[in-house]
Structure formats: structure tokens, C-alpha cells
Amino acid sequence: SIPEAAPTVFEIVEEVVSGTPSAITADNYEPAIRLFNEFATAGRVGAAQEQREESAVRKGKPVKEKKRP
């Protein structure tokens, strides 16, 4: 998982969903939904971590530095 890639992936997903003509067809509907669900699940995990960090900052608690690969 590369957090920096999330905005680009989201743009691609948005284009797939809202493009004309639609890129989602009866043939690829289920795989597309699985892909979108995986993306949403990954985003949820990151959002939860950010919310915990923001809450700690507001309460004046120190926040651990993120490890970068």
C-alpha cells in the first residue's frame, strides 16, 4: 500500500464510474465493485489512523512519527 498513490487511484476510479460512455458493463460489474470496495477499505484504515492522531494532537498528547520506507 502506497499512501501517495491514493489520490491518483481515486481519480482513476472516479473517471471509470463517471465517464461517458460508462466503463462499467455487465461483464465487469462484479470485479469493479470488488476493486472499489478494496479501495474504500484501505482508505477507511488510513482515515481511522489520521482521526486518532488528530484527536491526540487536540488533547495535547505527543504523536509518534510515521515510519517511512
matplotlib code that plots the C-alpha trace (Angstrom):
import matplotlib.pyplot as plt

x = [0.0, 1.4, -0.5, 0.9, -0.8, -4.3, -5.2, -4.3, -6.2, -9.2, -9.1, -9.0, -11.9, -13.9, -13.3, -14.3, -17.5, -18.5, -17.0, -19.1, -19.6, -19.6, -16.6, -18.7, -20.6, -22.5, -19.3, -17.0, -19.5, -18.7, -14.9, -15.2, -17.3, -14.7, -11.9, -13.9, -14.6, -10.9, -10.0, -12.7, -11.5, -7.9, -9.0, -11.0, -8.0, -5.9, -8.7, -9.1, -5.4, -5.5, -8.5, -6.7, -3.6, -5.7, -7.6, -4.3, -3.0, -6.1, -5.7, -2.1, -0.6, 2.5, 2.1, 4.5, 6.4, 5.4, 7.9, 8.7, 10.1]
y = [0.0, 3.3, 6.3, 8.7, 6.7, 7.1, 10.4, 9.0, 5.8, 7.8, 9.9, 6.7, 5.2, 8.4, 8.5, 4.9, 5.5, 8.8, 8.5, 8.6, 6.0, 4.1, 1.8, -0.4, -3.0, -6.2, -8.1, -6.2, -5.0, -7.5, -7.2, -3.4, -3.4, -5.6, -3.2, -0.2, -2.0, -2.8, 0.9, 2.1, -0.4, 0.7, 4.3, 3.6, 2.2, 5.3, 7.7, 6.0, 6.4, 10.1, 10.7, 9.1, 11.3, 14.5, 13.7, 13.2, 16.5, 18.3, 16.7, 17.8, 14.3, 13.6, 11.8, 9.1, 9.9, 7.8, 5.4, 5.9, 3.1]
z = [0.0, -1.0, 0.5, -2.1, -4.8, -3.3, -5.0, -8.4, -7.8, -6.7, -9.9, -12.0, -10.1, -10.4, -14.2, -14.5, -12.6, -14.2, -17.7, -20.8, -22.2, -18.9, -18.3, -16.1, -18.0, -17.1, -17.9, -15.4, -12.8, -10.1, -10.4, -10.5, -7.3, -5.6, -6.6, -5.4, -2.1, -1.6, -2.2, 0.2, 2.9, 2.5, 2.8, 5.9, 7.7, 6.9, 7.9, 11.2, 12.0, 11.0, 13.2, 16.2, 15.5, 15.2, 18.4, 20.3, 19.0, 20.1, 23.6, 23.7, 23.5, 21.6, 18.3, 17.1, 14.0, 11.0, 9.7, 6.0, 3.9]

ax = plt.figure().add_subplot(projection="3d")
ax.plot(x, y, z, "-o")
ax.set_aspect("equal")
plt.show()
